[in-house]
Amino acid sequence: MTRKRAKADIVATPPVTTIVVMCLYVAGKAPNSVKAIANLQAICKRHLQDGYKLEVVDVCEHPLRALADGVLVTPSLTKTSPSPSSMVIGNLSDTDSVLAALGLHAEDRP
């Protein structure tokens, strides 16, 4: 005799959410750095909601960190996770390039 499983016996697993880990290197309050911060905040709000972790490094305050990470130009955005890593240089006004670097495809965009 076989026993049918009741729906309550099946444990639902929550969906896995990928967190995008990024680091934005800026040069103080330079105009392009300010634009890059604003542009990235808008992109994250629209396309990633809460699915990201962002660190902003001011290379004027932490120049050795930038050199250790191989950053020579600001503003620069690096994506470290998920793989593969990528980098975008500039004020991040080209949304399509930023989304491509973050690994977001056309179907991921609202």
C-alpha positions as CSV (number, residue, x, y, z in Angstrom):
1,M,0.0,0.0,0.0
2,T,1.4,3.4,-1.0
3,R,0.9,6.5,1.0
4,K,0.4,9.7,-0.7
5,R,2.3,12.7,0.6
6,A,0.3,15.5,2.0
7,K,1.2,19.0,0.8
8,A,2.2,19.9,4.4
9,D,4.9,17.2,4.3
10,I,6.7,18.9,1.5
11,V,9.2,21.5,2.8
12,A,9.4,24.5,0.5
13,T,12.9,25.9,0.0
14,P,13.3,29.6,-0.3
15,P,14.6,30.9,-3.6
16,V,18.4,31.6,-3.7
17,T,19.2,35.3,-4.1
18,T,22.5,36.2,-5.7
19,I,24.2,39.2,-4.0
20,V,26.3,41.4,-6.3
21,V,29.5,42.5,-4.4
22,M,31.0,45.7,-5.8
23,C,33.6,48.3,-4.9
24,L,33.5,51.9,-6.2
25,Y,36.8,53.8,-6.1
26,V,36.3,57.6,-6.1
27,A,38.5,60.6,-5.8
28,G,36.9,62.7,-3.0
29,K,34.3,65.1,-4.2
30,A,35.5,65.3,-7.8
31,P,32.6,65.9,-10.3
32,N,33.0,62.5,-12.0
33,S,33.2,60.7,-8.7
34,V,30.0,62.4,-7.4
35,K,28.2,61.5,-10.7
36,A,29.4,57.9,-10.5
37,I,28.0,57.5,-6.9
38,A,24.7,59.0,-8.0
39,N,24.5,56.9,-11.2
40,L,25.4,53.7,-9.3
41,Q,22.8,54.4,-6.6
42,A,20.1,54.8,-9.3
43,I,21.2,51.6,-11.1
44,C,21.2,49.6,-7.9
45,K,17.8,51.0,-6.8
46,R,16.2,50.2,-10.1
47,H,17.9,46.9,-11.1
48,L,19.3,45.3,-7.9
49,Q,17.0,46.5,-5.1
50,D,18.5,44.8,-2.0
51,G,20.6,42.3,-3.9
52,Y,23.9,44.0,-3.7
53,K,26.8,45.0,-1.3
54,L,28.7,48.2,-2.2
55,E,31.9,49.5,-0.7
56,V,32.9,53.1,-1.7
57,V,36.7,53.7,-1.3
58,D,38.0,57.3,-1.5
59,V,41.5,57.0,-3.0
60,C,42.4,60.4,-1.6
61,E,42.0,58.9,1.9
62,H,43.1,55.4,1.1
63,P,45.6,55.5,-1.8
64,L,47.4,52.3,-0.8
65,R,44.2,50.4,-0.9
66,A,43.6,51.5,-4.5
67,L,47.1,50.6,-5.5
68,A,46.9,47.2,-3.8
69,D,43.6,46.5,-5.7
70,G,45.2,47.6,-9.0
71,V,43.1,50.7,-9.4
72,L,44.9,53.5,-11.2
73,V,41.9,55.5,-12.5
74,T,38.9,57.0,-10.8
75,P,36.0,56.6,-10.7
76,S,36.3,52.8,-11.2
77,L,33.7,50.2,-10.3
78,T,34.8,46.6,-9.7
79,K,32.5,43.7,-9.4
80,T,34.1,40.9,-7.3
81,S,31.2,38.5,-6.9
82,P,29.6,36.6,-8.5
83,S,32.3,35.5,-10.8
84,P,33.7,36.5,-13.3
85,S,35.0,39.8,-11.9
86,S,34.7,42.9,-14.0
87,M,35.6,46.6,-14.0
88,V,33.9,49.7,-15.4
89,I,35.8,53.0,-15.5
90,G,34.1,56.4,-15.7
91,N,31.1,58.2,-14.2
92,L,28.8,55.1,-14.9
93,S,26.4,57.1,-17.0
94,D,26.2,54.3,-19.6
95,T,23.7,52.1,-17.8
96,D,23.8,49.3,-20.3
97,S,27.6,48.9,-19.9
98,V,27.3,48.9,-16.1
99,L,24.5,46.3,-16.2
100,A,26.5,44.1,-18.6
101,A,29.6,44.4,-16.3
102,L,27.4,43.4,-13.4
103,G,26.2,40.3,-15.3
104,L,22.6,41.4,-15.7
105,H,21.0,40.3,-18.9
106,A,18.1,41.9,-20.8
107,E,15.6,39.6,-19.2
108,D,16.8,40.7,-15.7
109,R,16.1,44.4,-16.5
110,P,12.6,45.7,-15.7
